[in-house]
Amino acid sequence: MDVTLKFDYDINESLQVKDDVYYCPNTAHGGFNTVDNENLPNTGIVRIGYCTEVDRSNKQIRVEVDTSLSALAQVLIVNGLQVGCFIMFGKSNQANLSSLLGYYAETTFVNDSPKKAELFAASTEFSESSK
């Protein structure tokens, strides 16, 4: 089951296919919109599923609803998405690893400015995978 979410504003440039998508219903407390964690367990944040399509020109995304949830939970999630819900996403660590792969890396630092610039540090993280 999938759901299309349409927005009135531009979609965050960092959102990619396979990112996890979450929603949080808002409720009014003391004149402010806040997270509705009274009716939802723990944080009030619910995982919808993962992003399967990002259409920035039409300001919409398609999300595959998490199939590990029961059918009832899936329907409740889709029906719980209302105008005013806070939608957020988390990066998938399968697609966005920060480590280098391979045996050789080379970098070049260039200062294109006519003004003097100083580089105070450059570092990397590596671990030997084989000998």
DSSP file (Angstrom, degrees, kcal/mol; ACC not computed):
  #  RESIDUE AA STRUCTURE BP1 BP2  ACC     N-H-->O    O-->H-N    N-H-->O    O-->H-N    TCO  KAPPA ALPHA  PHI   PSI    X-CA   Y-CA   Z-CA
    1    1 A M              0   0    0      0, 0.0    64,-2.5     0, 0.0     2,-0.3   0.000 360.0 360.0 360.0 137.1    0.0    0.0    0.0
    2    2 A D  E     -A   64   0A   0     62,-0.2     2,-0.4    47,-0.0    62,-0.2  -0.908 360.0-154.9-131.2 162.1    1.3    3.4   -0.8
    3    3 A V  E     -A   63   0A   0     60,-2.4    60,-3.0    -2,-0.3     2,-0.5  -0.990  11.5-138.9-136.7 142.2    0.2    7.0   -0.1
    4    4 A T  E     -A   62   0A   0     -2,-0.4     2,-0.5    58,-0.2    58,-0.2  -0.904  15.7-158.0-103.5 126.6    0.9   10.2   -2.0
    5    5 A L  E     -A   61   0A   0     56,-3.0    56,-2.3    -2,-0.5     2,-0.4  -0.912   6.2-162.1-106.3 124.6    1.7   13.3    0.2
    6    6 A K  E     -A   60   0A   0     -2,-0.5     2,-0.3    54,-0.2    54,-0.2  -0.867   6.7-161.9-108.9 140.6    1.1   16.7   -1.4
    7    7 A F        -     0   0    0     52,-3.0     4,-0.1    -2,-0.4    -2,-0.0  -0.846  26.2-143.5-122.6 155.6    2.6   19.9    0.1
    8    8 A D  S    S+     0   0    0     -2,-0.3     2,-0.3     2,-0.1    -1,-0.1   0.425  88.6  47.8 -90.6  -1.8    2.0   23.6   -0.3
    9    9 A Y  S    S-     0   0    0     50,-0.1    -2,-0.1     1,-0.1     2,-0.0  -0.831 101.5 -70.8-135.6 169.0    5.7   24.3   -0.1
   10   10 A D        -     0   0    0     -2,-0.3     2,-0.3     1,-0.1    -2,-0.1  -0.299  50.2-115.9 -64.1 145.0    8.9   23.1   -1.6
   11   11 A I        -     0   0    0     45,-0.2    -1,-0.1     1,-0.1    48,-0.0  -0.628  40.0 -92.8 -82.3 139.0   10.2   19.7   -0.6
   12   12 A N    >   -     0   0    0     -2,-0.3     3,-1.4     1,-0.2    -1,-0.1  -0.246  29.6-133.8 -52.3 131.3   13.5   19.6    1.3
   13   13 A E  T 3  S+     0   0    0      1,-0.3    -1,-0.2    -3,-0.1    -2,-0.1   0.719 101.2  63.4 -63.0 -22.2   16.3   19.0   -1.2
   14   14 A S  T 3  S+     0   0    0      2,-0.0    -1,-0.3    77,-0.0     2,-0.2   0.673  75.3 108.4 -78.9 -16.8   17.9   16.3    1.0
   15   15 A L    <   +     0   0    0     -3,-1.4     2,-0.3    76,-0.1    76,-0.0  -0.433  47.8 174.8 -66.0 129.6   14.9   14.0    0.7
   16   16 A Q    >   -     0   0    0     -2,-0.2     3,-1.7    37,-0.0    35,-0.3  -0.875  40.1 -81.6-129.9 162.5   15.8   11.0   -1.5
   17   17 A V  T 3  S+     0   0    0     -2,-0.3    35,-0.2     1,-0.2     3,-0.1  -0.422 116.8  29.2 -59.5 140.4   14.1    7.8   -2.6
   18   18 A K  T 3  S+     0   0    0     33,-3.2    -1,-0.2     1,-0.3     2,-0.2   0.349  86.4 133.3  82.4   0.3   14.5    5.1    0.2
   19   19 A D    <   -     0   0    0     -3,-1.7    32,-2.8    32,-0.1    -1,-0.3  -0.545  64.6-109.0 -72.9 146.5   14.6    7.7    3.0
   20   20 A D  E     -BC  50  90A   0     70,-2.0    70,-2.6    30,-0.2     2,-0.4  -0.589  32.6-150.9 -75.6 137.1   12.3    6.8    5.9
   21   21 A V  E     -BC  49  89A   0     28,-3.2    27,-2.6    -2,-0.3    28,-1.4  -0.936  16.0-179.2-116.5 133.7    9.3    9.0    6.2
   22   22 A Y  E     -BC  47  88A   0     66,-3.2    66,-2.3    -2,-0.4     2,-0.3  -0.843   9.3-157.9-125.5 159.6    7.6    9.8    9.5
   23   23 A Y  E     -BC  46  87A   0     23,-2.6    23,-2.8    -2,-0.3    64,-0.2  -0.969   3.9-163.8-137.2 159.5    4.6   11.9   10.6
   24   24 A C  E     - C   0  86A   0     62,-1.9    62,-2.7    -2,-0.3     2,-0.1  -0.932  18.2-137.7-142.0 113.0    3.5   13.5   13.8
   25   25 A P        -     0   0    0      0, 0.0    11,-2.1     0, 0.0     2,-0.3  -0.477  23.6-135.9 -70.0 143.7    0.0   14.7   14.4
   26   26 A N  E     -E   35   0B   0      9,-0.2     2,-0.3    -2,-0.1     9,-0.2  -0.685  20.4-174.4 -99.1 153.4   -0.3   18.0   16.1
   27   27 A T  E     -E   34   0B   0      7,-2.4     7,-3.2    -2,-0.3     2,-0.5  -0.974  29.1-108.4-141.1 155.2   -2.6   19.0   18.9
   28   28 A A  E     +E   33   0B   0     -2,-0.3     2,-0.4     5,-0.2     5,-0.2  -0.742  37.1 169.9 -90.1 127.4   -3.3   22.3   20.6
   29   29 A H  E >  S-E   32   0B   0      3,-2.9     3,-1.5    -2,-0.5    -2,-0.0  -0.963  72.8 -16.8-135.1 117.0   -1.9   22.8   24.1
   30   30 A G  T 3  S-     0   0    0     -2,-0.4     3,-0.1     1,-0.3    -1,-0.0   0.807 128.3 -51.1  61.5  31.2   -2.0   26.2   25.8
   31   31 A G  T 3  S+     0   0    0      1,-0.3     2,-0.3     0, 0.0    -1,-0.3   0.520 119.5 102.4  85.4   4.6   -2.5   28.0   22.5
   32   32 A F  E <  S-E   29   0B   0     -3,-1.5    -3,-2.9    -5,-0.0     2,-0.5  -0.920  73.6-120.5-120.8 147.4    0.4   26.2   20.8
   33   33 A N  E     +E   28   0B   0     -2,-0.3     2,-0.3    -5,-0.2    -5,-0.2  -0.767  46.7 166.2 -82.0 125.3    0.5   23.4   18.3
   34   34 A T  E     -E   27   0B   0     -7,-3.2    -7,-2.4    -2,-0.5     2,-0.2  -0.798  43.0 -71.8-133.1 173.8    2.5   20.5   19.8
   35   35 A V  E     -E   26   0B   0     -2,-0.3     2,-1.6    -9,-0.2    -9,-0.2  -0.479  41.1-131.4 -67.9 134.6    3.2   16.9   19.3
   36   36 A D        +     0   0    0    -11,-2.1     4,-0.3     8,-0.2     3,-0.2  -0.593  51.1 146.4 -87.3  76.3    0.3   14.7   20.2
   37   37 A N        +     0   0    0     -2,-1.6    -1,-0.2     1,-0.2     7,-0.2   0.407  57.0  75.1 -94.3   4.3    2.1   12.2   22.4
   38   38 A E  S    S+     0   0    0     -3,-0.2    -1,-0.2     1,-0.1    -2,-0.1   0.848 106.0  33.4 -77.6 -34.6   -0.8   11.6   24.7
   39   39 A N  S    S+     0   0    0     -3,-0.2    -2,-0.2     2,-0.1    -1,-0.1   0.483 117.7  59.8 -99.9  -4.6   -2.7    9.5   22.1
   40   40 A L  S    S-     0   0    0     -4,-0.3     5,-0.1     2,-0.1     6,-0.0  -0.940  92.0-101.5-123.0 147.6    0.4    7.9   20.5
   41   41 A P  S >  S-     0   0    0      0, 0.0     3,-1.7     0, 0.0     2,-0.4  -0.284  79.3 -24.9 -68.1 151.3    3.0    5.8   22.3
   42   42 A N  T 3  S+     0   0    0      1,-0.3    -2,-0.1     2,-0.1    -5,-0.0  -0.289 135.0   6.6  56.3-103.5    6.4    7.2   23.4
   43   43 A T  T 3  S-     0   0    0     -2,-0.4    -1,-0.3     2,-0.2     3,-0.1   0.653  88.5-120.7 -90.8 -16.8    7.3   10.2   21.2
   44   44 A G  S <  S+     0   0    0     -3,-1.7     2,-0.5     1,-0.3    -8,-0.2   0.447  75.1 123.7  86.1   0.5    4.2   10.7   19.2
   45   45 A I        -     0   0    0     -4,-0.2     2,-0.4   -21,-0.1    -1,-0.3  -0.839  44.0-164.3 -99.2 130.6    6.2   10.2   16.0
   46   46 A V  E     -B   23   0A   0    -23,-2.8   -23,-2.6    -2,-0.5     2,-0.5  -0.949  17.6-130.6-119.6 130.8    5.0    7.4   13.6
   47   47 A R  E     -B   22   0A   0     -2,-0.4   -25,-0.3   -25,-0.2    19,-0.1  -0.684  19.5-175.1 -78.6 123.3    7.0    5.8   10.8
   48   48 A I  E     -     0   0A   0    -27,-2.6    18,-2.9    -2,-0.5     2,-0.3   0.924  47.8 -98.2 -80.0 -50.5    4.9    5.8    7.6
   49   49 A G  E     -BD  21  65A   0    -28,-1.4   -28,-3.2    16,-0.3     2,-0.3  -0.948  53.9 -41.2 163.3-146.5    7.3    3.8    5.5
   50   50 A Y  E     -BD  20  64A   0     14,-1.5    14,-2.7    -2,-0.3     2,-0.3  -0.888  54.2-104.8-120.2 151.8   10.0    4.7    2.9
   51   51 A C  E     + D   0  63A   0    -32,-2.8   -33,-3.2    -2,-0.3    12,-0.3  -0.519  33.4 173.2 -73.5 130.0   10.0    7.2    0.1
   52   52 A T  E     +     0   0A   0     10,-2.9     2,-0.3     1,-0.3    11,-0.2   0.570  67.8  18.0-110.4 -16.4    9.5    5.7   -3.4
   53   53 A E  E     - D   0  62A   0      9,-1.4     9,-2.3   -37,-0.1     2,-0.5  -0.967  54.4-161.3-157.8 139.0    9.2    8.8   -5.4
   54   54 A V  E     - D   0  61A   0     -2,-0.3     2,-0.7     7,-0.2     7,-0.2  -0.978   8.1-178.0-122.8 116.6   10.0   12.5   -5.1
   55   55 A D  E   > + D   0  60A   0      5,-2.9     5,-2.2    -2,-0.5     4,-0.5  -0.816   6.1 172.7-115.1  87.9    8.2   14.9   -7.5
   56   56 A R  T   5S+     0   0    0     -2,-0.7     3,-0.5     1,-0.2   -45,-0.2   0.819  74.3  60.7 -68.8 -31.2    9.5   18.4   -6.6
   57   57 A S  T   5S+     0   0    0      1,-0.2    -1,-0.2     2,-0.1    -2,-0.0   0.862 116.1  32.8 -66.4 -33.9    7.8   20.1   -9.5
   58   58 A N  T   5S-     0   0    0     -3,-0.4    -1,-0.2     2,-0.2   -51,-0.2   0.342 110.0-123.2-101.0   4.6    4.3   19.0   -8.2
   59   59 A K  T   5 +     0   0    0     -3,-0.5   -52,-3.0    -4,-0.5     2,-0.3   0.923  69.6 117.1  54.9  51.9    5.4   19.3   -4.6
   60   60 A Q  E   < -AD   6  55A   0     -5,-2.2    -5,-2.9   -54,-0.2     2,-0.3  -0.991  45.1-160.9-146.2 155.0    4.5   15.7   -3.7
   61   61 A I  E     -AD   5  54A   0    -56,-2.3   -56,-3.0    -2,-0.3     2,-0.5  -0.951  15.2-136.8-131.2 153.9    6.1   12.5   -2.6
   62   62 A R  E     -AD   4  53A   0     -9,-2.3   -10,-2.9    -2,-0.3    -9,-1.4  -0.942  20.6-165.6-111.2 133.2    5.0    8.8   -2.7
   63   63 A V  E     -AD   3  51A   0    -60,-3.0   -60,-2.4    -2,-0.5     2,-0.7  -0.974  17.7-138.7-124.3 128.4    5.6    6.7    0.4
   64   64 A E  E     -AD   2  50A   0    -14,-2.7   -14,-1.5    -2,-0.4   -62,-0.2  -0.767  33.1-124.1 -82.1 117.5    5.4    2.9    0.6
   65   65 A V  E     - D   0  49A   0    -64,-2.5   -16,-0.3    -2,-0.7     2,-0.1  -0.406  34.8 -92.8 -68.4 137.8    3.6    2.2    3.9
   66   66 A D    >   -     0   0    0    -18,-2.9     3,-0.9     1,-0.2    -1,-0.1  -0.289  34.6-162.1 -54.6 115.7    5.6   -0.1    6.2
   67   67 A T  T 3  S+     0   0    0      1,-0.2    -1,-0.2    -2,-0.1     7,-0.1   0.564  81.3  75.0 -81.2  -8.4    4.4   -3.7    5.4
   68   68 A S  T 3  S+     0   0    0      2,-0.1    -1,-0.2     3,-0.0     2,-0.1   0.656  83.9  84.5 -76.3 -12.9    5.7   -5.0    8.7
   69   69 A L  S <  S-     0   0    0     -3,-0.9     5,-0.0     1,-0.1    -4,-0.0  -0.486  95.4 -94.7 -82.1 158.0    2.8   -3.3   10.5
   70   70 A S     >  -     0   0    0     -2,-0.1     4,-2.3     1,-0.1     5,-0.2  -0.279  35.7-109.1 -66.3 160.2   -0.6   -5.0   10.7
   71   71 A A  H  > S+     0   0    0      1,-0.2     4,-2.1     2,-0.2     5,-0.2   0.873 121.3  52.3 -59.5 -37.8   -3.1   -4.2    8.0
   72   72 A L  H  > S+     0   0    0      2,-0.2     4,-2.5     1,-0.2    -1,-0.2   0.919 108.5  49.6 -65.1 -43.4   -5.2   -2.3   10.6
   73   73 A A  H  > S+     0   0    0      1,-0.2     4,-2.3     2,-0.2    -2,-0.2   0.889 109.4  52.9 -62.6 -38.8   -2.1   -0.2   11.6
   74   74 A Q  H  X S+     0   0    0     -4,-2.3     4,-2.3     2,-0.2    -1,-0.2   0.930 110.9  45.9 -62.3 -45.4   -1.4    0.6    8.0
   75   75 A V  H  X S+     0   0    0     -4,-2.1     4,-2.7     1,-0.2     5,-0.2   0.900 111.7  52.3 -64.5 -40.9   -5.0    1.8    7.5
   76   76 A L  H  X S+     0   0    0     -4,-2.5     4,-1.6     2,-0.2    -1,-0.2   0.884 109.8  49.4 -63.9 -37.8   -4.8    3.9   10.7
   77   77 A I  H  X S+     0   0    0     -4,-2.3     4,-0.8     2,-0.2    -2,-0.2   0.958 113.1  45.2 -64.2 -50.6   -1.6    5.5    9.6
   78   78 A V  H >< S+     0   0    0     -4,-2.3     3,-0.7     1,-0.2    -2,-0.2   0.912 117.1  44.9 -61.7 -42.7   -2.9    6.4    6.1
   79   79 A N  H 3< S+     0   0    0     -4,-2.7    -1,-0.2     1,-0.2    -2,-0.2   0.742 107.1  61.0 -73.4 -22.4   -6.2    7.7    7.6
   80   80 A G  H 3< S+     0   0    0     -4,-1.6     2,-0.8    -5,-0.2    -1,-0.2   0.641  78.2 101.0 -78.5 -14.5   -4.3    9.6   10.4
   81   81 A L    <<  +     0   0    0     -4,-0.8     2,-0.3    -3,-0.7     3,-0.0  -0.620  53.2 161.6 -75.6 111.1   -2.4   11.7    7.8
   82   82 A Q    >   -     0   0    0     -2,-0.8     3,-2.1     1,-0.0     2,-0.1  -0.828  49.4 -78.5-126.7 163.6   -4.3   15.0    7.9
   83   83 A V  T 3  S+     0   0    0     -2,-0.3     3,-0.1     1,-0.3    -1,-0.0  -0.441 119.6  33.8 -59.3 131.7   -3.6   18.6    6.8
   84   84 A G  T 3  S+     0   0    0      1,-0.4    -1,-0.3    -2,-0.1     2,-0.1   0.245  82.8 134.1 102.3 -12.3   -1.4   20.1    9.5
   85   85 A C    <   -     0   0    0     -3,-2.1     2,-0.6   -60,-0.1    -1,-0.4  -0.436  61.1-118.1 -66.7 145.3    0.5   16.9   10.4
   86   86 A F  E     -C   24   0A   0    -62,-2.7   -62,-1.9    -2,-0.1     2,-0.4  -0.781  30.0-160.8 -87.1 121.7    4.3   17.4   10.7
   87   87 A I  E     +C   23   0A   0     -2,-0.6     2,-0.3   -64,-0.2   -64,-0.2  -0.883  17.7 164.3-105.9 133.4    6.1   15.3    8.1
   88   88 A M  E     -C   22   0A   0    -66,-2.3   -66,-3.2    -2,-0.4     2,-0.3  -0.901  18.6-148.3-140.5 168.9    9.8   14.5    8.5
   89   89 A F  E     -C   21   0A   0     -2,-0.3     2,-0.4   -68,-0.2   -68,-0.2  -0.961   3.4-148.6-140.9 158.7   12.3   12.1    7.1
   90   90 A G  E     -C   20   0A   0    -70,-2.6   -70,-2.0    -2,-0.3     2,-0.2  -0.979  29.8-110.8-126.6 141.2   15.4   10.2    8.1
   91   91 A K        -     0   0    0     -2,-0.4     2,-0.4   -72,-0.2   -72,-0.1  -0.453  29.5-120.3 -72.6 139.6   18.3    9.3    5.9
   92   92 A S    >>  -     0   0    0     -2,-0.2     4,-1.3     1,-0.1     3,-0.6  -0.667  11.7-150.6 -77.8 126.9   18.8    5.6    5.1
   93   93 A N  T 34 S+     0   0    0     -2,-0.4    -1,-0.1     1,-0.2     5,-0.1   0.607  93.3  67.0 -76.5  -8.0   22.2    4.4    6.2
   94   94 A Q  T 34 S+     0   0    0      1,-0.1     3,-0.3   -76,-0.1    -1,-0.2   0.830 112.9  29.7 -74.7 -32.1   22.2    1.8    3.4
   95   95 A A  T <4 S+     0   0    0     -3,-0.6    -2,-0.2     1,-0.2    -1,-0.1   0.607 122.0  50.2-100.9 -14.8   22.4    4.6    0.8
   96   96 A N     <  +     0   0    0     -4,-1.3     2,-0.2    -5,-0.0    -1,-0.2  -0.385  65.3 158.5-127.4  55.3   24.2    7.2    2.7
   97   97 A L        -     0   0    0     -3,-0.3    -3,-0.1     1,-0.1    -5,-0.0  -0.534  31.1-151.7 -75.6 145.8   27.3    5.7    4.3
   98   98 A S        +     0   0    0     -2,-0.2     2,-0.2     2,-0.1    -1,-0.1   0.407  62.3  98.9-100.4   2.7   30.0    8.2    5.1
   99   99 A S  S    S-     0   0    0     25,-0.1     2,-0.3     1,-0.1    27,-0.1  -0.570  72.7-117.4 -91.4 154.5   33.0    5.9    4.8
  100  100 A L        -     0   0    0     25,-0.6     2,-0.4    -2,-0.2    -2,-0.1  -0.627  24.4-151.1 -83.8 146.2   35.3    5.6    1.8
  101  101 A L        +     0   0    0     -2,-0.3     2,-0.2     3,-0.1     3,-0.2  -0.933  51.5  39.1-116.7 144.4   35.5    2.3   -0.1
  102  102 A G  S    S-     0   0    0     -2,-0.4    27,-0.2     1,-0.1     3,-0.1  -0.658  85.3 -82.2 117.1-172.9   38.5    1.0   -2.0
  103  103 A Y  S    S+     0   0    0     -2,-0.2     2,-0.4     1,-0.2    -1,-0.1   0.502 101.0  42.8-111.7  -9.1   42.3    1.0   -1.6
  104  104 A Y        +     0   0    0     -3,-0.2     2,-0.4     2,-0.0    -1,-0.2  -0.999  53.8 176.8-146.3 136.5   43.3    4.4   -2.8
  105  105 A A        -     0   0    0     -2,-0.4     2,-0.4    -3,-0.1    -3,-0.0  -0.999   3.3-175.7-140.5 142.9   42.1    7.9   -2.4
  106  106 A E        -     0   0    0     -2,-0.4     2,-0.3     2,-0.0    -2,-0.0  -1.000   3.7-172.0-138.5 138.6   43.4   11.2   -3.6
  107  107 A T        -     0   0    0     -2,-0.4     2,-0.4     2,-0.0    -2,-0.0  -0.932   9.0-158.1-128.8 154.7   42.2   14.8   -2.9
  108  108 A T        -     0   0    0     -2,-0.3     2,-0.5     2,-0.0    -2,-0.0  -0.995   6.9-155.6-131.8 126.9   43.1   18.2   -4.3
  109  109 A F        -     0   0    0     -2,-0.4     2,-0.4     2,-0.0    -2,-0.0  -0.900  15.9-174.5-103.2 128.0   42.3   21.4   -2.4
  110  110 A V        -     0   0    0     -2,-0.5     2,-0.7     0, 0.0     3,-0.1  -0.978  19.1-154.1-126.9 133.8   42.0   24.5   -4.6
  111  111 A N        +     0   0    0     -2,-0.4     6,-0.0     1,-0.1    -2,-0.0  -0.911  13.7 178.0-104.8 106.2   41.6   28.1   -3.6
  112  112 A D        +     0   0    0     -2,-0.7    -1,-0.1     2,-0.0     0, 0.0   0.504  53.7  95.9 -85.1  -4.8   39.8   29.9   -6.4
  113  113 A S  S    S-     0   0    0      2,-0.2     4,-0.1     1,-0.1    -2,-0.1  -0.615  74.5-137.5 -86.3 144.8   39.8   33.2   -4.5
  114  114 A P  S    S+     0   0    0      0, 0.0     2,-0.2     0, 0.0    -1,-0.1   0.622  82.9  89.7 -73.7 -10.1   42.4   35.8   -5.1
  115  115 A K  S    S-     0   0    0      1,-0.1    -2,-0.2     0, 0.0     2,-0.1  -0.551  91.8 -96.9 -86.6 152.6   42.5   36.3   -1.3
  116  116 A K        -     0   0    0     -2,-0.2     2,-0.3     2,-0.0    -1,-0.1  -0.397  43.5-174.4 -64.8 139.5   44.7   34.3    1.0
  117  117 A A        -     0   0    0     -2,-0.1     2,-0.4    -4,-0.1    -6,-0.1  -0.989  11.9-148.8-136.9 147.1   43.1   31.3    2.7
  118  118 A E        -     0   0    0     -2,-0.3     2,-0.6     0, 0.0    -2,-0.0  -0.946   3.6-151.3-119.2 138.1   44.4   28.9    5.4
  119  119 A L        -     0   0    0     -2,-0.4     3,-0.1     1,-0.1    -2,-0.0  -0.937  12.2-177.0-105.5 116.9   43.5   25.3    5.8
  120  120 A F        -     0   0    0     -2,-0.6     2,-0.3     1,-0.3    -1,-0.1   0.789  62.9  -5.0 -87.8 -28.7   43.8   24.3    9.4
  121  121 A A        -     0   0    0      2,-0.0     2,-0.3     0, 0.0    -1,-0.3  -0.982  46.5-173.1-163.2 150.2   43.0   20.6    9.1
  122  122 A A        +     0   0    0     -2,-0.3     2,-0.3    -3,-0.1    -3,-0.0  -0.971  23.2 164.8-142.9 134.4   42.0   17.8    6.8
  123  123 A S        -     0   0    0     -2,-0.3     2,-0.3     2,-0.0    -2,-0.0  -0.936  16.0-167.5-146.3 167.2   41.2   14.3    8.0
  124  124 A T        -     0   0    0     -2,-0.3     2,-0.4     2,-0.0   -25,-0.1  -0.953  19.6-127.0-149.1 166.3   39.6   11.1    7.0
  125  125 A E        +     0   0    0     -2,-0.3   -25,-0.6     2,-0.0     2,-0.3  -0.974  36.2 158.2-118.7 132.9   38.4    7.9    8.5
  126  126 A F        -     0   0    0     -2,-0.4     2,-0.3   -27,-0.1   -25,-0.1  -0.985  22.5-164.2-148.7 159.1   39.5    4.5    7.2
  127  127 A S        -     0   0    0     -2,-0.3     2,-0.4     0, 0.0    -2,-0.0  -0.987  33.1-110.7-144.0 139.9   39.9    0.9    8.2
  128  128 A E        -     0   0    0     -2,-0.3     3,-0.1     1,-0.2   -25,-0.1  -0.534  28.5-175.4 -72.5 125.7   41.9   -1.7    6.5
  129  129 A S        -     0   0    0     -2,-0.4     2,-0.3     1,-0.3    -1,-0.2   0.719  65.2  -4.0 -95.9 -23.2   39.6   -4.3    5.0
  130  130 A S              0   0    0      1,-0.1    -1,-0.3     0, 0.0     0, 0.0  -0.981 360.0 360.0-160.4 165.2   42.2   -6.7    3.7
  131  131 A K              0   0    0     -2,-0.3    -1,-0.1    -3,-0.1    -3,-0.0   0.358 360.0 360.0-116.9 360.0   46.0   -7.3    3.4
